[in-house]
Amino acid sequence: MLNAPPIFIVTGYAGSGKSTALAALEDTGFYTVDNMPVALLPQFLTLFSGKAAEAKGFAFGMDLREKGFAENHTSIFAALRQAGHTLHILFLEADEKTLLQRFSQTRRQHPLSRDKGVRDGIRTEKKLLADLRKAAQQVIDTTHCSVHDLKAVVTGIAEKSVSTDPVSIHVLSFGFKYGVPRDADLIMDVRFLANPYFIPELKDLTGKSAPVRRFVFDDPHCTPFLQKYMDLLTYLVPLYEKEGKAYLTIAVGCTGGRHRSVAVAEHLYRSLQRPGMRIRLSHRDIEQ
């Protein structure tokens, strides 16, 4: 279909942030509908095709709240693609502990819990959506995402779908002791560098401070490593852009996520910047 607007299917686990993702798409200029029955999607696109002139594209929230979704989505999505529509499946997830906490905080009932409880509902949903997760163009783990972080990620993906701008890059520092970021595309372990944590006057500082940066970069392995890693990123980023990837997360980890990973991530953030590039920096565990 010539000049067909992009269509985002926002799906995933209950409690993973799908409403936030839809709101971000709406703010970006997409026409959004939540809890759209998948069987009605082809008819809706036919009836509302005129809305494409007013919006950047369409975004639909779809999940197991609709009983026929699991059985019908595969054939309907395939038929739409065959008809020339550009479909992006955006799958949101979070780990079980986080989902349980969110349901406890909101006091909402899981749509599949029935009489067996929220945990059982989460595990049932994971099984039923396993194939759809594999088919998704983008999987976003919201376990450690704030609302702001998630909106930034989704906005970057949406804007990339309607433009030829460079890939949006997120440089993220983290601590291995708190878990690896599940949505990271590239993970670099910098625990081989000397650890400022064991220097009394540096222990309570972070990688943002000049004394810690000097300590990290005085390690004889630091500069050669950064040169080689930057060479790798310079080679890879254009390939990701050519492949059409909208969002690239480069994660840098050390033990606690306060010193070495922060200093290195700050350096990568500055080094990767170039005109027209959308790049942001965050430090997941710096306050731990």
VENZI-V122042 format. One record per helix or strand. SS is the DSSP state (A for helix, B for strand). FROM is the first residue (numbers start at 1). LEN is the number of residues. If there is no record, write none. Layout:
SS:FROM:LEN, SS:FROM:LEN
This chain:
B:6:7, A:18:11, B:30:5, A:38:10, A:49:5, B:57:5, A:69:14, B:86:8, A:96:11, A:118:11, A:130:6, B:138:4, A:147:15, B:168:8, A:176:3, B:186:4, A:196:3, A:200:4, A:210:9, A:222:22, B:247:8, A:260:13, B:279:5
